[in-house]
């Protein structure tokens, strides 16, 4: 399983403006083959942070996702926003265990 975790920091007003596009890319991505989880969430203590949580069945599924039109549109929108911070990591892991 592939896990992608990260955070984006931008002005709170920029997040507000990007929310409709974020909702669109999340809805489209959640329907993709190989997508186990794809979520963005706003931090509850810092309104400038967007958290990224993704789980994929394989690197190939993630690669296919990155080539979709909805991701291209999302990247173009993010390209017009000044990022104060951007940290995104990919982890190749097993299925994990319930706690």
HELIX and SHEET records of a PDB file:
HELIX    1   1 UNK A   12  UNK A   29  1                                  18    
HELIX    2   2 UNK A   59  UNK A   66  1                                   8    
HELIX    3   3 UNK A   69  UNK A   79  1                                  11    
SHEET    1   A 4 UNK A  35  UNK A  42  0                                        
SHEET    2   A 4 UNK A  49  UNK A  56 -1                                        
SHEET    3   A 4 UNK A   2  UNK A  10 -1                                        
SHEET    4   A 4 UNK A  83  UNK A  92 -1                                        
END                                                                             
